[in-house]
Amino acid sequence: MPVTVSLRATRFGSGLLLSWRYHDHDRRLAARIDRMQRVADLGWAEWDLVTGRTEWSPLTYEILRRDPHTGPVKLTGLHRYVHPDDVGAFHEAVRAVSREARPVDVRVRFRRHGGSVAVRLIADAVCDVNGRVVAVHGVLRPLNAAGQQ
């Protein structure tokens, strides 16, 4: 696998000081994704339904007003933070994506710290070779005051 390296040489006393910097493709790609999320005001979440592992982007924590030190919330537990008026639509969306492998696009309000934040959640199922849903990948975007975006 090719590696790109920047090399720098500088005089140091009576000798030469060399330094190099690796340009890691994965790190650059992650930085680009972080910038795109910030510009688009999007967060992402991944729920592995087989292992139970859940991962959120830093912006998802901000959007949902959750302390990153507390960790992400499993898909099956996220309804506890949904506004009571939106729980039905949220449950239907989770059922559709996690059991029927149907993509979903739902607007829900999450209750946090005495207030609420309106969010658009777009999610898609990841299926194994037998068509069984093994993961759910989602994108979250806060909605403006008029609920449009």
DORONU-575895 format. One record per residue: residue in three letters; x, z, y of N, C-alpha, C in turn; residue number from 0. Coordinates in Angstrom, 3 decimals. Atoms other than C-alpha are relative to their C-alpha. Example, Ala and Ser with C-alpha at 12.3 -4.5 7.8 and 13.67 -1.06 7.14 Angstrom:
% DORONU-575895
mitor,n_x,n_z,n_y,ca_x,ca_z,ca_y,c_x,c_z,c_y,pami
ALA,0.890,0.000,-1.190,12.300,7.800,-4.500,0.900,0.000,1.200,0
SER,-0.820,-0.060,-1.190,13.670,7.140,-1.060,-0.770,0.730,1.090,1
//
This chain:
% DORONU-575895
mitor,n_x,n_z,n_y,ca_x,ca_z,ca_y,c_x,c_z,c_y,pami
MET,0.840,0.000,-1.172,0.000,0.000,0.000,0.890,0.000,1.242,0
PRO,-0.848,0.063,-1.197,1.519,-0.986,3.351,-0.251,1.185,0.924,1
VAL,0.057,-1.108,-0.937,2.273,1.705,5.883,0.583,-0.470,1.317,2
THR,-0.513,0.324,-1.321,2.702,1.247,9.616,0.602,1.255,0.600,3
VAL,-0.723,-1.137,-0.545,5.260,3.506,11.263,0.587,-0.398,1.343,4
SER,-0.693,0.193,-1.277,6.444,3.799,14.870,1.292,0.799,-0.068,5
LEU,-1.307,-0.647,0.017,10.144,4.626,15.155,0.493,0.124,1.433,6
ARG,-0.511,-0.237,-1.345,11.696,6.149,18.257,1.394,0.605,-0.112,7
ALA,-1.374,-0.509,-0.022,15.381,6.714,18.922,0.337,0.416,1.433,8
THR,-0.342,-0.548,-1.311,16.652,8.874,21.794,1.372,0.653,-0.082,9
ARG,-1.277,-0.704,-0.054,20.075,10.089,22.817,-0.253,1.488,0.016,10
PHE,0.111,-1.446,0.067,20.511,13.742,22.014,1.417,0.547,-0.062,11
GLY,-1.395,-0.458,-0.070,23.777,15.261,23.155,0.929,-1.178,-0.263,12
SER,-0.921,1.081,0.338,26.546,13.185,21.628,-0.523,-0.840,-1.168,13
GLY,0.546,0.726,1.150,24.241,11.896,18.884,-1.284,-0.740,0.335,14
LEU,1.235,0.755,-0.095,20.993,10.151,18.292,-1.105,0.786,-0.722,15
LEU,1.143,-0.678,0.607,17.612,11.757,17.619,-1.037,-1.057,-0.357,16
LEU,0.998,0.946,0.478,15.205,9.733,15.521,-1.297,0.744,-0.305,17
SER,1.298,-0.543,0.384,11.495,10.388,15.170,-0.871,-1.170,-0.414,18
TRP,0.921,1.045,0.421,8.746,8.468,13.481,-1.392,0.573,-0.098,19
ARG,1.405,-0.380,0.065,5.010,8.518,13.423,-0.719,-0.974,-0.916,20
TYR,0.799,0.822,0.906,2.821,7.291,10.599,-1.333,-0.311,0.663,21
HIS,1.308,0.403,-0.510,-0.276,5.375,11.614,-0.937,-0.071,-1.198,22
ASP,0.857,-0.162,1.160,-2.740,6.548,9.012,-1.344,-0.702,0.225,23
HIS,1.226,0.780,-0.128,-5.609,4.084,8.522,-1.247,0.885,-0.099,24
ASP,1.176,-0.861,0.174,-8.054,6.744,7.302,-0.233,0.882,1.214,25
ARG,0.127,-0.864,-1.178,-7.343,9.019,10.242,-0.502,-0.811,1.195,26
ARG,0.454,0.860,-1.098,-7.780,6.117,12.697,-1.473,-0.351,-0.173,27
LEU,1.385,0.337,0.271,-11.034,5.131,11.017,-0.917,1.197,0.301,28
ALA,0.780,-1.204,-0.278,-12.322,8.718,11.191,-0.123,0.222,1.506,29
ALA,0.039,-0.157,-1.459,-11.415,8.856,14.894,-0.966,-1.011,0.624,30
ARG,0.934,1.014,-0.503,-13.322,5.615,15.514,-1.446,0.416,-0.259,31
ILE,1.354,-0.429,0.347,-16.379,6.944,13.702,-0.428,1.149,0.907,32
ASP,0.310,-1.113,-0.903,-16.225,10.156,15.753,-0.347,-0.497,1.398,33
ARG,0.282,0.546,-1.332,-16.074,8.141,18.982,-1.347,-0.725,0.026,34
MET,1.270,0.731,0.055,-18.982,5.904,17.923,-1.172,0.975,-0.036,35
GLN,1.064,-0.996,0.058,-21.090,8.953,17.053,-0.237,0.615,1.371,36
ARG,0.113,-0.641,-1.301,-20.363,10.539,20.398,-0.662,-0.950,0.995,37
VAL,0.557,0.983,-0.936,-21.146,7.350,22.345,-1.481,-0.256,-0.297,38
ALA,1.378,0.295,0.390,-24.360,6.690,20.379,-0.860,1.262,-0.112,39
ASP,0.701,-1.279,0.134,-25.312,10.397,20.260,-0.665,0.106,-1.370,40
LEU,0.468,-0.032,1.381,-25.644,10.242,16.462,0.800,0.996,-0.808,41
GLY,-0.677,-0.835,0.979,-24.827,12.746,13.783,-0.338,-0.517,-1.384,42
TRP,0.306,0.422,1.366,-24.653,12.126,10.048,0.003,1.205,-0.929,43
ALA,0.067,-1.042,1.016,-25.420,14.201,6.997,-0.016,-0.672,-1.365,44
GLU,0.008,0.476,1.379,-24.816,13.706,3.296,-0.367,1.165,-0.904,45
TRP,0.443,-1.004,0.953,-26.625,15.660,0.595,0.212,-0.553,-1.405,46
ASP,-0.243,0.399,1.382,-25.257,15.292,-2.953,-0.975,0.783,-0.867,47
LEU,1.051,-0.661,0.761,-28.236,16.063,-5.187,0.459,0.410,-1.393,48
VAL,-0.536,-0.348,1.319,-26.094,16.321,-8.328,0.845,1.266,0.091,49
THR,-0.913,-1.146,-0.123,-23.402,18.749,-7.172,-0.521,1.071,0.952,50
GLY,0.498,-0.940,-1.001,-25.393,20.388,-4.377,0.853,0.031,1.256,51
ARG,-0.888,0.020,-1.170,-22.585,19.617,-1.930,-0.707,-0.655,1.186,52
THR,0.598,0.503,-1.229,-23.776,19.102,1.633,1.085,-0.088,1.057,53
GLU,-1.003,0.182,-1.054,-21.684,17.724,4.482,-0.679,-0.565,1.235,54
TRP,0.516,0.465,-1.283,-22.543,17.280,8.149,1.157,-0.347,0.913,55
SER,-0.978,0.299,-1.043,-20.639,15.678,10.973,-0.071,1.089,1.066,56
PRO,0.038,-1.003,-1.077,-19.674,17.926,13.882,-1.170,-0.201,0.970,57
LEU,1.078,0.245,-0.947,-22.283,16.230,16.072,-1.367,0.407,-0.574,58
THR,1.255,-0.454,0.613,-25.054,17.056,13.578,-0.215,1.478,0.283,59
TYR,0.114,-1.426,-0.341,-24.312,20.736,14.118,-0.455,0.168,1.450,60
GLU,0.393,-0.085,-1.407,-24.602,20.175,17.875,-1.456,-0.390,0.192,61
ILE,1.374,0.488,-0.151,-27.832,18.189,17.597,-1.000,1.037,-0.503,62
LEU,0.913,-0.978,0.590,-29.455,20.795,15.358,0.266,1.426,0.480,63
ARG,-0.326,-1.293,-0.610,-27.931,23.652,17.393,0.319,1.057,-1.054,64
ARG,-0.408,-0.911,1.083,-26.321,25.234,14.344,1.495,0.254,0.106,65
ASP,-1.410,-0.376,-0.032,-23.013,27.085,14.281,0.704,-0.618,-1.215,66
PRO,-0.711,0.619,1.126,-20.561,25.050,12.158,0.570,1.021,-0.983,67
HIS,-0.554,-1.029,0.889,-19.161,28.300,10.742,-1.014,0.462,-1.045,68
THR,1.025,-0.375,0.970,-22.496,28.911,8.983,-0.183,-1.069,-1.067,69
GLY,0.087,1.084,0.972,-22.186,25.584,7.177,-1.283,-0.796,0.128,70
PRO,1.198,0.843,-0.058,-24.717,22.824,6.665,-1.133,0.578,-0.845,71
VAL,1.179,-0.433,0.745,-28.209,23.316,5.297,-0.305,-1.058,-1.064,72
LYS,0.384,0.917,1.070,-29.196,21.807,1.956,-1.289,-0.719,0.383,73
LEU,1.197,0.779,-0.303,-31.865,19.125,2.123,-1.268,0.761,-0.369,74
THR,1.180,-0.742,0.455,-34.269,21.344,0.191,-0.307,1.219,0.864,75
GLY,0.220,-1.164,-0.850,-33.854,24.157,2.729,-0.213,-0.337,1.458,76
LEU,0.073,0.411,-1.402,-33.985,22.146,5.938,-1.397,0.196,0.595,77
HIS,1.378,-0.147,-0.494,-37.788,22.452,6.187,-0.223,1.340,0.713,78
ARG,0.157,-1.316,-0.642,-37.354,26.119,7.212,0.244,-0.057,1.508,79
TYR,-0.328,0.126,-1.425,-36.093,24.892,10.605,-0.898,-1.003,0.716,80
VAL,0.884,1.013,-0.574,-38.784,22.253,11.150,-1.200,0.672,0.651,81
HIS,1.175,-0.502,-0.712,-41.559,22.916,13.658,-1.206,-0.056,-0.941,82
PRO,1.145,-0.035,0.927,-44.760,23.936,11.788,-0.881,-1.251,0.041,83
ASP,0.840,1.197,-0.111,-46.648,20.893,13.113,0.628,-1.225,-0.663,84
ASP,-0.711,1.159,0.552,-44.003,18.556,11.634,0.403,0.179,-1.462,85
VAL,-0.447,-0.293,1.369,-43.437,20.195,8.223,-0.571,-0.990,-1.006,86
GLY,0.614,0.937,0.941,-45.897,17.909,6.414,0.701,-1.345,-0.013,87
ALA,-0.687,1.292,-0.102,-44.269,14.724,7.680,1.429,0.111,-0.530,88
PHE,-1.369,-0.188,0.480,-40.843,16.154,6.929,0.031,0.066,-1.523,89
HIS,0.058,-0.093,1.463,-41.778,17.086,3.345,-0.254,-1.371,-0.627,90
GLU,0.290,1.342,0.514,-43.210,13.608,2.796,1.245,-0.884,0.069,91
ALA,-1.217,0.806,-0.149,-40.010,11.989,4.109,1.052,0.406,-1.042,92
VAL,-0.983,-0.474,0.988,-37.795,14.166,1.878,-0.405,-0.431,-1.403,93
ARG,0.483,0.436,1.313,-39.960,13.397,-1.153,0.234,-1.501,-0.192,94
ALA,-0.147,1.453,0.100,-39.898,9.661,-0.424,1.453,-0.407,-0.237,95
VAL,-1.406,0.404,0.126,-36.124,9.460,-0.059,0.661,0.603,-1.233,96
SER,-0.716,-0.671,1.091,-35.070,11.978,-2.725,-0.612,-0.233,-1.381,97
ARG,0.642,0.211,1.303,-37.596,11.175,-5.467,-0.350,-1.457,-0.265,98
GLU,0.433,1.387,0.172,-38.718,7.612,-4.827,1.046,-1.001,0.478,99
ALA,-1.096,0.851,-0.500,-35.475,6.252,-3.315,-0.459,-0.953,1.097,100
ARG,0.461,0.815,-1.123,-37.394,4.920,-0.319,0.715,0.437,1.269,101
PRO,-0.589,-0.393,-1.283,-35.606,4.825,3.044,-1.071,0.594,0.901,102
VAL,0.955,-0.655,-0.894,-37.236,7.006,5.681,0.503,-0.031,1.436,103
ASP,-0.266,-0.064,-1.438,-37.407,7.065,9.456,-1.094,0.894,0.562,104
VAL,1.000,-0.986,-0.405,-39.155,10.194,10.718,0.470,0.731,1.253,105
ARG,-0.282,-0.801,-1.195,-39.360,12.062,13.995,-0.547,1.397,-0.251,106
VAL,0.412,-1.385,0.209,-39.454,15.830,13.664,0.648,0.889,1.056,107
ARG,-0.580,-0.986,-0.909,-38.839,18.849,15.829,0.590,1.127,-0.841,108
PHE,-0.665,-1.124,0.658,-36.364,21.476,14.678,-0.045,1.194,0.934,109
ARG,0.058,-1.239,-0.770,-36.836,25.056,15.852,1.367,0.667,-0.072,110
ARG,-1.304,-0.648,-0.054,-33.597,26.669,16.989,0.087,0.897,1.207,111
HIS,-0.304,-0.955,-1.069,-32.835,29.762,19.036,-1.108,0.085,1.045,112
GLY,1.122,-0.162,-0.902,-36.317,30.103,20.525,-0.503,-1.279,0.626,113
GLY,0.435,1.278,-0.553,-36.613,26.425,21.434,-0.144,-1.021,-1.114,114
SER,0.061,1.047,1.011,-36.977,23.129,19.695,0.718,-1.236,0.512,115
VAL,-0.655,1.257,-0.325,-35.163,19.825,19.592,-0.671,-1.086,-0.838,116
ALA,0.623,1.131,0.686,-36.903,16.548,18.738,1.099,-0.925,-0.499,117
VAL,-1.060,0.790,0.649,-34.850,14.464,16.324,-0.620,-1.151,-0.769,118
ARG,0.341,1.121,0.871,-35.141,11.062,14.725,0.954,0.068,-1.182,119
LEU,-0.791,-0.049,1.227,-33.949,11.267,11.107,-0.237,-1.283,-0.775,120
ILE,0.044,1.213,0.807,-33.161,8.030,9.307,0.848,0.289,-1.226,121
ALA,-0.730,-0.355,1.218,-32.185,8.540,5.675,-0.229,-1.049,-1.080,122
ASP,0.040,0.956,1.092,-31.470,6.442,2.628,0.520,0.673,-1.255,123
ALA,-0.410,-0.561,1.283,-31.053,7.255,-1.041,1.202,-0.756,-0.563,124
VAL,-1.087,0.592,0.777,-27.940,6.632,-3.109,-0.382,0.208,-1.455,125
CYS,0.445,-0.083,1.391,-28.814,5.835,-6.714,1.152,-0.301,-0.959,126
ASP,-0.980,0.305,1.032,-26.767,5.812,-9.902,-0.406,-1.301,-0.700,127
VAL,0.266,1.268,0.677,-26.707,2.842,-12.309,-1.363,-0.023,-0.684,128
ASN,1.322,-0.085,0.625,-29.963,4.058,-13.879,-1.133,0.089,1.016,129
GLY,1.015,-0.065,-1.045,-31.780,4.138,-10.536,-0.392,1.399,0.403,130
ARG,0.295,-1.396,-0.332,-31.773,7.931,-10.319,0.645,0.341,1.341,131
VAL,-0.545,-0.396,-1.309,-31.326,9.325,-6.787,1.021,1.106,-0.217,132
VAL,-1.067,-0.984,0.161,-28.009,11.180,-6.710,0.471,0.575,1.336,133
ALA,-0.411,-0.483,-1.315,-27.491,11.583,-2.973,-0.932,-0.572,1.061,134
VAL,0.743,0.481,-1.163,-29.183,11.201,0.381,0.969,-0.007,1.172,135
HIS,-0.823,0.133,-1.198,-27.326,9.931,3.433,-0.939,-0.179,1.177,136
GLY,0.883,0.067,-1.150,-28.892,10.431,6.817,0.746,-0.050,1.319,137
VAL,-0.495,0.046,-1.372,-28.349,9.824,10.502,-1.039,0.698,0.860,138
LEU,0.895,-0.728,-0.895,-29.822,12.096,13.163,0.327,-0.352,1.436,139
ARG,-0.197,0.295,-1.412,-30.353,11.315,16.799,-1.023,0.801,0.802,140
PRO,0.954,-0.733,-0.831,-31.873,13.602,19.417,-0.845,-0.976,0.797,141
LEU,0.908,0.837,-0.768,-34.876,12.133,21.185,-0.063,0.513,1.426,142
ASN,0.128,-0.413,-1.396,-35.269,12.145,24.924,-1.346,0.691,0.195,143
ALA,1.212,-0.789,-0.287,-38.076,14.085,26.589,-1.273,-0.774,-0.323,144
ALA,1.191,0.801,0.286,-40.523,11.200,26.125,-0.125,-0.306,-1.484,145
GLY,0.053,0.249,1.429,-39.693,11.012,22.403,0.348,-1.420,-0.379,146
GLN,-0.333,1.412,0.266,-38.415,7.447,22.671,1.500,-0.149,-0.268,147
GLN,-1.376,0.435,0.300,-35.199,6.041,21.161,0.002,-0.781,-1.246,148
//
